Amino acid sequence: MKNDSLTSSGYFLSPTINETNNDIRLTNYNETSSDIRKITPYFESMNTAQSQIAAVAKWFLHKESMSNKKLQKVCYYAYAWFLVFFNDIESFSGNLNSLSRSGFQAWVHGPVSPELYALYREYGWNNIPIVEDPPVFSEDVIDLFEQVWNTYGKFSADQLERLTHKELPWQDARKGLSPDEPSTRKIDDLVIFNYYSKMMAG
């Protein structure tokens, strides 16, 4: 299978800040090459019962020290876009390749990985220290993470929270709940896949 680099593909929407209300809006969409869909799934020969999300978090913590809340949101977008670009809907058999078996839950403040929350909860609202040595991933996965960071890393935790609140996957999992009602409902991977795939398709 063709294994093109993802770096120059420009497959993300570009969030911008509305200075009036400090809000984030998605603009300037660039289409991506269809070849990305044909990349061999990264974890197809690995034991996917073991979550990779902790390693993903450490990769982003190598970029900068940040709060648990911001880390959760950046990792969520890495998780979401990984679903889109490392799965082929034409050969979909009911199981999607993902970065975490436990996935993300629809908490009050946006998508949260329970595993990451437990791992870093001791820091509370304080920043988690920077990681000196990032975990090793394949070139294609690193290219994906770089795109995620370049797109979402410039925003604050609160801005990213508001952005996820505007998107269908979190909203769908929160149906019937009051705004401040705790929940451990998992955000459905197929909903994530379909939503961000449609964004990519314009």
C-alpha positions in Angstrom: 0.0 0.0 0.0 1.1 3.5 -0.7 2.5 5.1 2.5 2.6 8.8 1.8 3.6 11.3 4.4 0.7 13.1 6.1 2.6 16.3 6.9 1.9 18.2 3.7 -1.7 16.9 3.2 -3.4 19.7 5.1 -6.3 17.6 6.2 -7.6 19.6 9.1 -9.9 22.5 9.5 -8.1 25.6 10.8 -9.6 26.9 14.1 -9.5 30.7 14.5 -10.3 32.8 17.6 -13.2 35.2 17.5 -11.8 38.2 19.4 -15.2 39.4 20.4 -16.1 36.5 22.6 -12.8 34.6 22.7 -14.5 31.7 20.8 -13.1 29.2 18.3 -14.5 28.8 14.8 -13.4 26.4 12.2 -12.5 27.9 8.8 -10.2 27.4 5.8 -10.7 23.7 5.2 -8.2 22.0 2.9 -8.9 18.7 1.3 -6.5 15.8 1.7 -5.2 13.2 -0.6 -7.4 10.0 -0.8 -4.2 8.0 -0.5 -4.2 8.6 3.3 -7.2 6.4 3.6 -5.2 3.5 2.2 -2.4 3.6 4.8 -1.9 0.2 6.5 -3.5 0.4 10.0 -0.8 1.2 12.4 -1.9 -1.3 15.1 -2.9 -4.1 12.8 0.0 -6.3 14.0 0.0 -5.1 17.6 -1.8 -6.2 20.7 -4.4 -3.5 20.7 -5.8 -4.7 24.1 -3.1 -2.5 25.6 -4.0 1.2 25.3 -1.6 3.5 23.6 -3.2 6.7 24.9 -0.7 7.1 27.7 2.1 7.2 25.2 0.2 9.6 23.1 -0.2 11.9 26.1 3.5 11.8 26.7 4.2 12.7 23.1 2.2 15.8 23.4 3.7 16.6 26.8 7.0 16.6 25.1 5.7 19.6 23.2 4.8 21.7 26.3 3.8 21.5 29.9 0.0 21.7 30.1 -3.0 21.1 32.3 -4.8 17.8 32.4 -7.8 19.4 30.8 -5.9 20.7 27.7 -4.0 17.4 27.4 -7.3 15.5 27.4 -8.6 17.7 24.5 -5.5 17.4 22.4 -5.4 13.7 22.9 -9.1 13.5 22.0 -8.4 15.2 18.7 -5.5 12.8 18.1 -7.8 9.9 18.9 -10.5 11.2 16.6 -8.3 12.0 13.6 -6.5 8.6 14.0 -9.9 6.9 13.7 -10.5 8.8 10.4 -7.1 8.3 8.8 -6.2 4.8 10.0 -9.4 3.1 9.2 -10.9 2.2 5.8 -14.7 2.4 5.8 -14.8 0.2 2.7 -13.3 -2.7 4.7 -15.0 -1.9 8.0 -15.9 -5.0 9.9 -17.3 -3.6 13.1 -14.1 -2.8 14.9 -12.1 0.4 14.3 -8.4 0.7 14.9 -8.0 3.2 17.7 -5.5 4.6 20.1 -7.4 3.4 23.2 -9.7 0.5 23.9 -11.4 2.5 26.6 -11.9 5.5 24.4 -13.2 8.9 25.6 -16.2 9.7 27.8 -18.6 12.6 27.5 -17.8 14.5 30.8 -19.1 17.9 31.7 -16.0 19.7 30.5 -15.7 17.8 27.2 -14.2 14.4 26.1 -12.1 12.7 28.8 -10.0 9.5 28.7 -10.6 7.9 32.2 -7.2 6.4 31.9 -5.4 9.7 31.4 -7.5 11.4 34.1 -6.4 8.7 36.6 -2.8 9.0 35.5 -2.6 12.8 35.9 -5.4 13.7 38.4 -2.8 14.4 41.1 -1.9 17.6 39.2 -5.4 19.0 39.6 -5.6 22.3 37.6 -1.8 22.7 37.6 0.3 22.0 34.6 1.7 18.6 34.1 5.6 18.7 33.7 7.1 18.5 30.3 8.3 15.0 29.1 11.9 15.1 28.0 12.0 12.0 25.9 8.9 11.4 23.7 7.6 7.9 22.9 8.5 6.4 19.6 5.7 6.1 16.9 5.8 5.4 13.2 6.5 8.3 10.9 2.8 8.4 9.7 1.5 8.5 13.3 4.0 11.3 14.2 2.9 13.2 11.1 -0.7 12.9 12.3 0.2 14.1 15.8 2.2 17.0 14.4 -0.9 18.1 12.4 -3.1 17.8 15.5 -0.6 19.9 17.6 -0.2 22.5 14.9 -4.0 22.8 14.6 -5.2 22.6 18.2 -2.1 23.1 20.4 -2.2 26.9 20.2 -5.5 27.1 22.0 -6.2 27.1 25.8 -7.9 24.3 27.6 -11.1 26.3 27.9 -11.2 27.2 24.2 -10.7 23.5 23.3 -13.5 22.6 25.7 -15.9 25.0 24.0 -14.9 23.6 20.6 -15.7 20.0 21.6 -19.0 21.2 23.0 -20.0 22.4 19.6 -19.3 19.1 17.9 -21.7 16.2 17.4 -19.8 13.3 19.1 -19.7 14.9 22.5 -23.3 16.3 22.1 -24.6 12.9 21.0 -23.2 11.2 24.1 -24.6 13.9 26.3 -28.2 13.6 25.1 -30.7 13.8 27.9 -28.2 15.1 30.4 -28.2 18.5 32.1 -25.2 20.7 31.5 -23.6 20.0 34.9 -24.6 16.3 35.2 -21.7 13.9 35.6 -21.6 11.1 33.0 -19.3 8.2 32.1 -21.0 7.6 28.7 -18.5 6.6 26.1 -18.4 8.8 23.0 -19.2 6.3 20.2 -16.2 5.7 17.9 -18.3 5.3 14.8 -20.0 8.6 15.6 -16.5 10.2 15.9 -15.4 8.5 12.6 -18.4 9.6 10.7 -18.5 13.2 12.0 -14.8 14.0 11.3 -14.9 12.1 8.0 -17.8 14.4 6.9 -15.8 17.4 7.9 -12.9 16.2 5.8 -15.3 15.6 2.9 -16.5 19.2 3.1 
